[in-house]
Amino acid sequence: MRSKIVIIIFAFMGILQSMSASASVFELKVKIKNAPDTALLLAHYYGEKQYVDDTAHRTKDGWFVFSADSLLPGGMYIVAGQNKARYFEILIDKEQKMTVEAALPDIATTMKIKGSSDNEKLYSYIQYLAEKQKEVNSLRKQRDRLDPKSDSSSWVEKRLAAIDVEVKEFISGFVEKNKTNFAGAFIAAQQEPPIPSTPYKPDGSVDSTRLYLLYKRSFFSNLDLGDSRLLRTPAYHARLNRYFTQLVVQSPDSVLKEVNNLLPVVKRSKDTYRYLVWFITTFSEKSTIMGMDAVFVDMADRFYSTGEMDFWINKTVKANVLKRANILRPILIGKPAPELMMLDTAMRPVSLHNVKAKYTLLLFWDPECGHCKTEIPLVIDFLKKDKNRFNLEVFAVCTDTNMRKMKDYIKEKQMPFINVNGPRAYTPFFKDLYDVYSTPVLYLLDENKKIIAKRLTVDVLESFLERHEARLRKEK
C-alpha cells in the first residue's frame, strides 16, 4: 500500500513539473561562446527607442534562459551583454520557443538557430550578404592595385556590377518568397521605396512634380504601417519620420491631410494607430515651422481630450498635452489676438486693439535680454525704413517690472514704439495669453488684430509682409 502511495506522489510531482514547464509560453535559450558575461539583457525596439524586457543569468552549462508566461509582442528584439553592447537581434512572432548558439567575435556568421523559421531565414539572408560583401571588398582592393585601363581592371568592374545585380535579385527573391512571414516583411521594410519611371512633360523635360508625387505615393509600398510587428523594428519610425520631414509640405493643412490619409491604414492595429497620433503630436510640438502648433492642438482635441489615448499614456502626460493645447488654441495663426491693456511710461492705459494701423508688430522684450539687444535695433531700423510703406506700428511690451530700467532702455535706444509695461496690466497675465517663455517674441497682426504670423525674426519680416501683400492683391 505504501509503495502505491509513493508512486502516486511521484506521478503527481511529475504532473506539477510538466505544468510548470508548460507555463512558460515564451522561452529563448542563448549560448555565446567566448562571451565574458554572467548575465544578458533582452530588449525590444519601439519606434525610435529601445526598452529592456528581461535579464538572464548564465547557468552552469553556459546557457542564458529568458522566459515569460505570456507571448511577447511580435517585433525585433535585442540580446545585449552586461555593458549593453549588442550581440545580436532576433525576430519574434508566432514561434516563441527557440535556442540560439553563436560564437564571438563573429556572431552573425556562426549563428545557429532552432525553433524559429523566421530567424533561420533572416540569418541565412544576413550570411549571404556578408559573403557577398567580403567578395566585393576583396575585388575593390584588387581594383585599386590595377591599372584602370587594363583588361584585369575591366573584368573586376564587370564582376562588381554582376554582384550588385545578384544581390538585388536575391533580396527581391527573398522578399517575394517570404512575403507571408515576418522575415520577409522585415526585409521588405528595410528596402528603399521603389523609384518610379521618370515622367516627362510634352516638351521632353522631366516632370519633377509628377516624379515627386509618384515617389511619395509609393513611399510605404514595402512597409505596412498597420503591422504592429514592424513598429517594433528600427524601420518603422525611420520611414515615418522621413516621410513627414522630407516628403510632406511643412504646413499644418498638409500635415493634417497626410495624417487623415494614413489613419485608416494604421487603425488596423491599436499600437500603430496610437503611435501615429503620438508621433504627430511630438513632431508638431517640436517643429520650428510657424503655424505647426495648429497640428498639435488638432491632435489634442481629436485624440487626447476624447480619451482615445488614455490606455496608451498616463494621466500626467495627458494633462500636460491638454494644458499646452489650451494655451496655444487662442493664439493660433488666424485667431484674433487677445487684448492687452497696459500702462505706458506715463502710467496711462493703452489698448492693443485700439492701435490704428494696417499691421501691428507685437513685441515682447526685456532690458536684460541679450538677444533683445540685437533684435530691437533691427526693429527700429525696419520701422524707420518701412513704417509708411506697410502702415505698421510696433506695440512693445516690456516684460520687466522695473519701470526705471524700461524707461532708461527706451531712452538709450530711442525706441519709436508704443511702449507699455507688461506686468502693469488690466488684462490677464501676458505670458499666459501669448505663451511668452523667453524674449524677444514677435507676433504680426493685421488691421483687425488677427494673428497672421508669430515668433518671427526681424530679418524675414520684410519678405513676409511683401508676400502677404501680394497674396492679398491676388485674392482681390
C-alpha positions in Angstrom: 0.0 0.0 0.0 2.9 2.3 0.9 4.6 1.7 -2.4 1.4 2.7 -4.3 1.2 6.0 -2.3 4.9 6.7 -3.2 4.2 6.0 -6.9 1.1 8.3 -6.8 3.1 11.1 -5.1 5.9 10.8 -7.7 3.3 10.8 -10.5 1.6 13.9 -9.1 5.0 15.7 -8.8 5.7 14.8 -12.4 2.4 16.4 -13.4 3.3 19.5 -11.5 6.7 19.7 -13.1 5.0 19.3 -16.5 2.5 22.1 -15.7 5.4 24.3 -14.5 7.4 23.7 -17.7 4.4 24.5 -19.9 3.7 27.7 -18.0 6.5 29.5 -19.9 4.9 30.1 -23.3 8.0 32.2 -24.3 11.5 30.8 -24.0 14.7 32.0 -25.5 17.8 30.0 -24.7 21.1 31.6 -25.7 24.7 30.3 -25.6 27.5 32.6 -26.8 30.9 31.0 -27.0 33.8 33.2 -25.7 31.3 35.7 -24.1 32.6 37.0 -20.7 29.1 37.9 -19.4 27.4 36.4 -16.4 24.1 38.0 -17.5 22.5 39.1 -20.7 19.7 41.6 -21.4 16.7 41.2 -23.7 15.3 44.4 -25.1 12.9 45.4 -27.9 12.5 48.3 -30.3 9.5 50.6 -30.1 9.5 53.4 -32.6 12.9 55.2 -32.3 13.7 53.8 -28.8 14.6 50.5 -27.2 13.3 49.1 -23.9 14.8 46.4 -21.7 12.4 43.4 -21.1 14.4 40.9 -19.1 17.7 39.8 -17.7 19.0 36.2 -17.8 21.9 34.8 -15.8 24.3 32.2 -17.1 23.7 28.7 -15.9 26.4 26.2 -15.0 26.3 24.7 -18.5 26.7 28.1 -20.2 23.1 28.9 -21.2 21.2 32.1 -20.7 17.4 31.5 -20.5 14.8 34.2 -21.0 11.2 33.1 -20.3 7.7 34.5 -19.8 4.3 33.1 -19.0 2.7 35.1 -21.9 3.7 35.6 -25.5 5.9 38.6 -26.3 4.5 41.1 -28.9 5.9 40.5 -32.3 8.9 42.5 -33.3 12.7 42.7 -33.4 14.4 42.0 -30.1 18.0 42.7 -29.0 20.2 40.5 -27.0 23.0 42.5 -25.3 25.8 42.0 -22.8 26.2 43.4 -19.4 27.7 46.6 -20.7 24.7 46.9 -23.1 26.8 46.1 -26.2 24.6 44.4 -28.7 25.4 40.8 -29.5 22.6 40.1 -32.0 19.0 40.8 -32.9 16.2 38.3 -33.5 12.7 38.4 -34.8 9.9 37.2 -32.5 6.5 36.4 -33.9 4.4 33.2 -33.7 7.2 30.8 -32.8 8.3 31.8 -29.3 10.4 28.9 -28.1 13.9 28.9 -29.6 17.5 28.3 -29.0 20.4 30.4 -30.3 24.0 29.4 -30.4 26.8 31.6 -31.7 30.5 32.4 -31.0 32.4 35.6 -30.7 33.9 37.5 -32.4 31.7 36.9 -35.5 28.2 36.1 -34.2 26.3 36.6 -37.4 28.2 34.0 -39.4 28.3 31.5 -36.6 24.7 31.8 -35.7 22.7 28.6 -35.3 19.0 28.8 -34.5 16.4 26.2 -33.7 12.7 26.7 -33.3 12.3 29.8 -35.4 11.9 29.6 -39.1 11.8 33.5 -39.3 15.3 33.8 -37.7 16.7 30.9 -39.7 15.7 32.8 -42.9 16.9 36.1 -41.5 20.3 34.8 -40.7 20.7 32.9 -43.9 19.9 36.2 -45.6 22.5 38.1 -43.4 25.2 35.4 -44.0 24.6 35.6 -47.8 25.0 39.4 -47.8 28.1 39.1 -45.6 29.8 36.7 -48.0 29.0 39.0 -50.9 30.4 41.9 -49.0 33.6 40.1 -48.5 33.9 39.4 -52.2 33.1 43.0 -53.0 35.8 44.2 -50.5 38.4 41.9 -52.0 37.6 42.9 -55.6 37.8 46.6 -54.6 41.3 46.1 -53.1 42.3 44.2 -56.2 41.0 47.0 -58.5 42.9 49.7 -56.5 46.1 47.9 -57.4 45.4 47.6 -61.1 45.8 50.0 -64.0 42.3 51.4 -64.7 42.8 50.9 -68.4 43.9 47.2 -68.1 41.8 44.2 -69.0 42.0 42.9 -65.4 40.5 46.2 -64.1 37.7 45.9 -66.6 37.0 42.4 -65.5 36.8 43.5 -61.9 34.4 46.3 -62.7 32.2 43.8 -64.6 32.3 41.4 -61.7 31.3 44.1 -59.2 28.4 45.1 -61.4 27.3 41.5 -61.6 27.4 41.1 -57.9 25.3 44.2 -57.5 22.7 42.6 -59.8 22.9 39.2 -58.0 22.4 40.9 -54.6 19.4 42.9 -55.8 17.8 39.8 -57.3 18.5 37.8 -54.2 16.8 40.5 -52.0 13.7 40.8 -54.2 13.5 37.0 -54.5 13.8 36.6 -50.7 11.0 39.2 -50.1 8.8 37.5 -52.7 9.4 34.0 -51.4 8.8 35.1 -47.7 6.1 37.7 -48.1 3.7 35.7 -45.8 6.1 35.6 -42.9 7.7 38.2 -40.6 11.2 37.8 -42.0 10.0 38.8 -45.5 8.0 41.7 -44.1 11.0 43.0 -42.2 13.5 42.7 -45.1 11.0 44.4 -47.4 10.6 47.3 -44.9 14.4 47.7 -44.8 14.5 48.4 -48.6 14.3 51.8 -50.2 10.9 52.7 -51.7 10.7 51.8 -55.4 11.9 54.6 -57.8 9.2 55.2 -60.4 10.0 55.6 -64.1 10.9 59.1 -64.9 7.8 61.0 -66.3 8.3 63.6 -69.0 6.4 66.7 -70.0 5.1 67.2 -73.6 8.2 69.4 -74.3 10.5 66.5 -73.3 11.7 67.9 -70.0 11.5 65.9 -66.8 8.2 66.3 -64.9 9.7 66.7 -61.5 6.3 67.4 -59.8 4.9 64.2 -61.2 8.0 62.3 -60.2 7.7 63.6 -56.7 4.1 62.6 -56.4 4.7 59.1 -57.8 7.6 58.6 -55.4 5.5 59.9 -52.4 2.6 57.6 -53.4 4.9 54.5 -53.3 6.8 55.5 -50.2 5.1 53.0 -47.9 4.6 50.3 -50.6 7.1 47.9 -49.0 6.3 48.8 -45.3 2.8 48.0 -43.9 2.0 50.9 -41.5 -0.7 48.8 -39.9 1.7 46.0 -38.9 2.5 46.4 -35.2 5.4 43.9 -35.5 7.2 46.4 -37.8 6.6 49.2 -35.3 8.9 47.2 -33.0 11.7 47.4 -35.5 14.1 50.2 -36.5 12.4 50.5 -39.9 9.0 51.9 -38.9 9.9 55.1 -37.1 12.7 55.9 -39.6 10.4 55.7 -42.6 7.6 57.6 -40.9 9.9 60.4 -39.8 11.5 60.6 -43.3 8.0 60.9 -44.9 6.8 63.7 -42.7 10.1 65.7 -42.6 11.1 65.3 -46.3 8.1 64.5 -48.4 5.2 66.3 -46.8 4.9 70.0 -47.3 5.6 71.7 -43.9 2.3 73.4 -43.4 -0.5 72.5 -40.9 -3.0 71.7 -43.6 -0.6 69.4 -45.5 0.4 67.5 -42.4 -3.1 67.0 -41.2 -4.2 65.9 -44.6 -1.5 63.2 -44.6 -2.5 62.1 -41.1 -6.1 61.7 -42.2 -4.9 59.7 -45.2 -2.8 57.3 -43.1 -5.3 56.8 -40.2 -7.4 54.1 -42.0 -4.1 52.1 -42.6 -2.7 52.4 -39.1 -6.1 51.7 -37.5 -5.7 48.0 -38.3 -3.6 47.8 -35.1 -4.2 49.8 -31.9 -0.5 50.1 -31.4 0.3 51.6 -34.8 -2.8 53.9 -34.5 -1.7 55.3 -31.2 1.9 55.6 -32.3 1.0 57.7 -35.4 -1.0 60.0 -33.1 1.8 60.3 -30.6 4.4 60.7 -33.4 2.5 63.6 -34.9 1.8 65.2 -31.5 5.6 65.3 -30.7 6.5 66.1 -34.3 4.3 69.2 -34.3 5.2 70.3 -30.8 8.9 70.2 -31.6 8.6 71.8 -35.0 10.2 75.2 -35.6 7.9 75.8 -38.6 5.5 78.7 -38.0 1.9 77.6 -37.5 2.6 73.9 -36.8 1.1 74.4 -33.4 -2.3 74.1 -35.1 -1.5 70.4 -35.7 -0.6 69.9 -32.0 -3.9 71.4 -31.0 -5.8 69.3 -33.5 -4.2 66.1 -32.1 -5.1 67.1 -28.6 -8.7 67.9 -29.4 -9.3 64.8 -31.5 -7.4 62.1 -29.7 -6.5 63.2 -26.2 -9.5 65.1 -24.9 -11.7 62.3 -26.3 -10.0 59.6 -24.2 -8.7 57.7 -27.2 -5.1 57.8 -25.9 -5.9 57.1 -22.2 -4.8 53.4 -22.4 -1.5 54.4 -24.0 -0.4 57.4 -21.9 -0.6 58.2 -18.2 -2.8 60.9 -16.7 0.1 63.4 -16.2 1.1 63.2 -19.9 -2.5 63.6 -21.0 -2.9 66.6 -18.6 0.2 68.3 -20.0 -0.8 67.8 -23.6 -4.3 69.3 -22.9 -2.8 72.1 -20.9 -0.4 73.0 -23.7 -3.2 72.8 -26.3 -5.3 75.2 -24.2 -2.5 77.7 -24.1 -1.9 77.5 -27.9 -5.5 77.4 -29.1 -6.3 81.1 -28.7 -3.1 82.3 -30.3 -3.1 80.1 -33.5 -2.5 81.9 -36.8 -5.8 83.2 -38.0 -7.2 83.8 -34.4 -8.0 87.2 -33.0 -5.1 88.4 -30.9 -6.0 88.5 -27.2 -6.5 92.1 -25.9 -3.7 93.7 -23.9 -4.4 96.8 -21.8 -1.2 98.0 -20.2 0.3 101.1 -18.7 2.7 103.2 -20.8 5.7 105.1 -19.4 3.4 108.0 -18.3 1.3 105.4 -16.4 -1.6 105.7 -18.9 -3.6 102.7 -20.0 -3.0 101.7 -23.7 -5.0 99.1 -25.6 -3.5 96.8 -28.2 -6.8 96.6 -30.1 -7.0 100.4 -30.3 -3.8 100.7 -32.3 -4.7 102.2 -35.7 -2.5 100.6 -38.3 -2.8 98.1 -41.2 -0.2 95.9 -39.4 0.8 95.8 -35.8 4.0 94.2 -34.7 3.6 92.9 -31.1 7.0 92.8 -29.5 7.8 91.2 -26.1 11.2 92.3 -24.8 13.3 92.6 -21.7 16.0 95.2 -20.9 18.4 92.4 -19.6 17.8 90.1 -22.6 21.0 89.7 -24.7 19.1 88.7 -27.8 16.8 91.7 -27.4 19.8 94.0 -27.6 20.5 92.5 -31.0 16.9 92.4 -32.3 15.5 95.7 -31.1 17.9 97.9 -33.1 16.8 95.9 -36.2 13.2 96.5 -35.4 13.9 100.3 -35.1 15.7 100.3 -38.4 12.9 98.4 -40.1 10.3 100.8 -38.6 12.2 103.8 -39.9 12.5 102.3 -43.3 9.1 100.6 -43.8 6.6 102.1 -41.4 4.8 104.1 -44.1 5.3 101.5 -46.8 3.3 98.9 -44.8 1.4 101.2 -42.5 2.8 99.5 -39.5 3.1 100.2 -35.7 5.0 98.4 -33.0 3.3 97.6 -29.7 6.3 96.9 -27.5 5.6 95.1 -24.2 8.5 95.2 -21.6 8.4 92.1 -19.5 10.4 93.5 -16.6 8.5 95.1 -13.6 11.2 97.7 -13.2 9.9 100.9 -14.8 13.2 102.7 -14.4 15.1 100.1 -16.3 12.4 100.1 -19.0 12.5 103.9 -19.4 16.3 104.1 -19.4 16.5 101.4 -22.1 13.8 103.1 -24.3 15.6 106.4 -24.0 19.0 104.9 -24.7 17.8 103.0 -27.8 15.4 105.8 -28.9 12.6 103.2 -29.4 9.9 104.8 -31.5 7.3 102.3 -30.4 4.1 102.2 -28.4 5.8 101.2 -25.2 4.0 99.6 -22.4 4.9 97.6 -19.3 3.6 94.0 -19.3 3.3 93.4 -15.5 1.3 96.6 -15.1 -1.9 95.5 -16.9 -5.7 95.4 -16.7 -5.8 92.3 -18.8 -4.7 88.7 -17.8 -1.0 87.9 -17.5 0.6 88.4 -20.9 2.9 85.4 -20.5 0.0 83.1 -20.3 -2.0 84.9 -23.0 0.8 84.8 -25.6 2.9 81.9 -24.4 5.9 84.1 -23.7 8.6 81.9 -22.1 11.6 83.8 -23.5 12.3 87.1 -25.2 12.2 88.6 -27.7 8.9 87.3 -29.1 7.3 88.9 -32.2 3.7 88.5 -33.4 2.4 90.2 -36.5 -1.3 91.3 -36.5 -3.4 92.6 -39.4 -5.7 95.7 -39.2 -8.4 93.6 -37.5 -5.8 92.4 -34.9 -5.9 88.9 -36.3 -2.7 86.9 -35.9 -1.0 86.4 -39.3 2.4 85.4 -38.2 4.2 84.5 -34.9 7.6 84.1 -33.5 9.1 85.9 -36.5 12.7 87.2 -36.7 13.2 90.7 -38.0 15.3 89.6 -40.9 12.3 87.8 -42.5 9.7 90.4 -41.6 10.0 92.5 -44.8 9.8 89.5 -47.1 6.9 88.0 -45.2 4.9 91.3 -45.5 5.7 91.5 -49.2 4.4 88.0 -49.8 1.3 88.7 -47.6 0.6 91.9 -49.5 1.0 90.1 -52.9 -1.4 87.4 -51.6 -4.0 90.0 -50.6 -3.8 91.6 -54.1 -4.2 88.2 -55.7 -7.3 87.5 -53.6 -8.9 90.8 -54.6 
